[in-house]
Amino acid sequence: MNKLLIVLSFLIIAGCLSVSDIDLSGQELYGYQPNTLFEKERAYPIVEEKIIGTNLSLRYEDGIRFIVSPENIILSIETRSEMKPLESRDGIKQGDSVDKVIKKLGKKYSTRIEQGAKVYTYQDSKNKLIQEFWTVDGKVQIIRLKTKDKI
């Protein structure tokens, strides 16, 4: 009986852990993808540049922020809510509802509360990607696409 409970517990836990994994391959924001070479020169000037650990954080005048490795590889791409509503690959943009995010990407997400926002996180373990939708009052405010385990 104890062995049966242990096996059932293991299966339930394994099932819960696998629920949060989806395919994010090909996902990009503003034409950029994590794990690709970064071109620092863009149409917009840099307004903020700072070192975060061994990585470089660059925010451009158009509001896009990149975190780049010492090898010049994109680790994270982030957009802010005040930017014009450009879309992610799945057609999700700032101001969209949480319902639209779930309808487009599914129920395989985790949530947390951070800095007053509810963050919906989708993970792709195979491609080592994470996509986050930071929401306030049920509306997307920030979209972040980043590599898993490198930041």
N, C-alpha and C positions, 0 to 999 in steps of 0.2 A: 504493500500500500504506500509506504513512504517513497519507494522508487518511482511509483506512478505519479505521485504528487511532484516529485522533483522533475521528472520528465515533462509533465504538463506545465509546470512553472517555467522551465527552460523554453519550451515551445512558445508560450505566451510572450515571454520577454523577447525572444528572437523575432517574433512576429511584429511586436511593437517597434523594435528597432528598425526593421526593414521597411516599415510604413513610411518613414520620412525620406526615402530615396527616390528621385525622379531623374529623367534624362535631360540635362541642360546643355548637351553638346550643341555647338552652333549658336548658342545664346550670345548675344552681344548687346552693348549699350552704345549708342551714338557711333556705331561702326567699329568699336573696339571690343576685343576679347581678352580675358585673362590668359596668362601663359603664352602670350605672343610678344614679339619685340616691340618696344615702345619708341615712337618717333616724338621727341620732345618738341620739335618745331610744329606749331599748329597755327591756324589762322588767327587765333586769339592770344594775346600776351599772358604771361604768367603773372598772377597777382599775389600768390603766396607760395613759398617754397620752404620746406622744413624737413629735417631729418627725424625719422621715427625709428629708433633702434638702428638697424643697418640699412633701412629702406628710406626712400625719398618720397615725400608727399608733395604733389604739385596741384595747385588749384589755378584754373585759368579764368580769364575774364568772363567767359560764357557760363561759368559755374560748375563745369565738370572737374572733378577731383580724381587724380590717379595716385595710387601707391605703386612705386616701381622698385624692383630689387636692385642690388648693386650690379647685377648682370644685365640691367636694362630690360627686364621682363615685367610686363604688367601683372600686378598682383591683385589690384582692386580698382574698380571704376564706380564712381558715385555721382548721382545727380541730386540736386536740391529742389525743394518744392517751388521755389520762386522762379525756376527756369521755365522757358516755354515748354509746353507739353509734347516733347518728342517721345516716341514709343520704344519699348523694348521689343525684342523679336516677336513676342507673343501679343503685341498690340496693347500692352499695359502702359499707362502713362500717369504722371502726377495728377491727382484729383479723381482718379478712378476709384470705384468702390472695392472693398474687400471681397464682396460677392463676385465681382468680375475677375479678380485675381484667382479665387478658388475655382471659378468656372473654367478659366483658361488653363490653369496649372494643376488643378486637382486638390484633393484633400490630404495629400502626402506632405504635410508641412508640420513644423513645430512653431510655437509662439513663445515670446518672452516680452516683458515690459522693460524698456530702457529709455531713459531720459524723457519720460512722459509719453512715449509712443509704444504702441503694440507692434512688435516686429514679427512678421510672418517669414519663416525661413524655409527655403527649399534646398535640398542637398542632392548632389550627384556624386556619389562616392567613386564611381568608375572613372569619371573625368575630373575628379577632384575640384568641383565647382560648388559654390554656394550663391544663391540669389536671395536677397532680402528685400522685403517691402515694408518700410517703416510707415505706420499709419497713425492718424489722429482722427478721432470721431468717425472711424470707418472709411476714411479716404487715404489713398496713397500720398505720402509726402516726400519720401526719399526712396529711390531704387538703387540698390547696391549689388554689383556682381563681382565676385572675388574668388580667388583660389582658396582651396581648403588646406588648412594646416601649414600655410606659409607666412601668415601675418600674425 
